[in-house]
Amino acid sequence: MIRKIKNDLKIKKLHLHQFRKTFAQRLYENGCSVEIIQKLLDHSDIKTTMIYLEIYNETVKSEFFKYQKTK
């Protein structure tokens, strides 16, 4: 199936993990917690899940300040 999609769309490189990464990233961008994404991807270690996610500095800052306000 991946080969057919790759050929139909004339994409040189296409791997199944690209779909997993996109799935994880979209979940994260829409507010899903890293822990839930970890479970959905069936990762035993959160570090593996973090490899899939691109968490930008602005996101880290805003989450940090949200956390500080709740203390």
URWOWO-V431206 format. One record per pair of residues at least 24 apart in sequence whose ideal C-beta (glycine too) atoms are under 10 Angstrom apart, sorted by the first residue. I is the first residue (numbers start at 1). J is the second residue. Records with the same first field share a line. If there is no record, write none. Layout:
I=J ; J
//
This chain:
17=52
20=52
21=51 ; 52 ; 53 ; 54
22=52
23=52
24=49 ; 50 ; 51 ; 52 ; 53 ; 54
25=52 ; 53 ; 54 ; 55
27=52 ; 53
28=52 ; 53 ; 54 ; 55 ; 59
29=53 ; 54 ; 59
//
